[in-house]
Amino acid sequence: MVRERLGLLCSGLIERYPNAMIFFFTPWTCKDFIGSPRQQVVDTILEICGSYGIPVFDAARHSNIFAASEQFRKIYFQGGKGTDTAHLNPQGHDRFLPVAEKFILQYINEQ
């Protein structure tokens, strides 16, 4: 189901915005990531978006965000309790910005 819906999203975005630069970012890693449903989702995003020529940043494996760590989440994720595993707070965004910017700029600078 995810594969088909993601394919529809990708083709729809390309159709609707043919001149746009489209990028995807995967979800962060999680505790026990290897072999988890989260890993399956990340790998599916990489495969499907890649098949449409859409650049994908693998945030689970190549970011500076360590969502598997409760202590890290308390500092950089919303709520400050370490329970949110998806949503960065302002400090988290500041931390991730240089990594995300570098990824995007490599494609923009090719133009």
C-alpha positions as CSV (number, residue, x, y, z in Angstrom):
1,M,0.0,0.0,0.0
2,V,2.8,2.5,0.9
3,R,4.6,1.7,-2.3
4,E,1.6,2.4,-4.5
5,R,0.6,5.6,-2.6
6,L,4.1,7.0,-2.7
7,G,4.3,6.3,-6.4
8,L,1.0,8.2,-6.9
9,L,2.4,11.0,-4.8
10,C,5.6,11.2,-6.8
11,S,3.9,11.1,-10.2
12,G,1.3,13.6,-9.0
13,L,3.9,16.0,-7.8
14,I,5.9,15.8,-11.0
15,E,2.8,16.2,-13.1
16,R,1.5,19.2,-11.1
17,Y,4.9,20.9,-10.7
18,P,7.0,19.9,-13.8
19,N,9.5,22.7,-13.3
20,A,9.9,22.3,-9.5
21,M,12.8,20.8,-7.7
22,I,11.3,18.0,-5.6
23,F,13.2,16.5,-2.6
24,F,12.2,13.9,0.0
25,F,13.6,13.3,3.4
26,T,13.2,10.0,5.1
27,P,12.0,9.7,8.7
28,W,14.7,9.6,11.4
29,T,16.1,6.4,12.8
30,C,14.4,4.8,15.8
31,K,15.3,2.3,18.5
32,D,15.9,-1.1,17.0
33,F,15.9,0.4,13.5
34,I,17.5,-2.6,11.7
35,G,14.7,-4.8,10.5
36,S,12.0,-2.6,11.9
37,P,8.9,-1.3,10.1
38,R,10.6,2.2,10.1
39,Q,13.5,0.7,8.2
40,Q,11.1,-0.8,5.7
41,V,9.4,2.6,5.2
42,V,12.8,4.4,4.8
43,D,14.0,1.8,2.2
44,T,10.7,2.1,0.3
45,I,11.0,5.9,0.1
46,L,14.6,5.6,-1.2
47,E,13.5,3.0,-3.8
48,I,10.2,4.6,-5.0
49,C,11.4,8.2,-5.1
50,G,14.6,7.1,-6.7
51,S,12.7,5.4,-9.4
52,Y,11.1,8.8,-10.2
53,G,14.5,10.6,-10.2
54,I,13.6,12.4,-7.0
55,P,16.6,13.0,-4.7
56,V,16.1,11.6,-1.2
57,F,18.1,12.4,1.9
58,D,18.3,9.3,4.1
59,A,17.8,11.0,7.4
60,A,17.7,7.7,9.3
61,R,21.2,6.8,8.3
62,H,23.0,10.0,7.3
63,S,21.8,12.8,9.5
64,N,23.1,14.3,12.7
65,I,19.7,13.5,14.4
66,F,19.9,10.6,16.9
67,A,16.2,9.9,17.4
68,A,16.9,6.5,19.0
69,S,18.3,8.3,22.0
70,E,15.9,9.5,24.7
71,Q,18.4,12.0,26.1
72,F,18.9,13.4,22.6
73,R,15.2,13.7,22.0
74,K,14.7,15.6,25.3
75,I,17.0,18.3,24.0
76,Y,16.1,18.4,20.3
77,F,12.6,17.2,19.9
78,Q,9.2,18.9,20.7
79,G,7.8,18.5,24.2
80,G,11.2,18.0,25.9
81,K,10.2,14.7,27.5
82,G,11.9,12.4,25.1
83,T,8.7,10.8,23.9
84,D,8.3,12.5,20.5
85,T,10.4,10.6,17.9
86,A,9.5,12.7,14.8
87,H,9.2,16.5,15.4
88,L,12.3,18.7,16.0
89,N,12.1,21.7,18.2
90,P,13.9,25.0,17.2
91,Q,17.2,23.7,18.5
92,G,16.7,20.5,16.6
93,H,16.0,22.4,13.4
94,D,19.1,24.5,13.9
95,R,21.2,21.4,14.4
96,F,19.8,19.7,11.2
97,L,19.8,22.8,9.0
98,P,23.4,22.6,7.9
99,V,23.0,18.9,6.9
100,A,19.7,19.5,5.0
101,E,21.0,22.6,3.4
102,K,24.2,20.8,2.1
103,F,22.0,18.1,0.6
104,I,19.7,20.5,-1.2
105,L,22.4,22.9,-2.4
106,Q,24.3,20.1,-4.2
107,Y,21.3,19.9,-6.5
108,I,20.6,23.6,-6.8
109,N,24.2,24.3,-7.6
110,E,24.1,21.8,-10.5
111,Q,21.6,24.1,-12.3
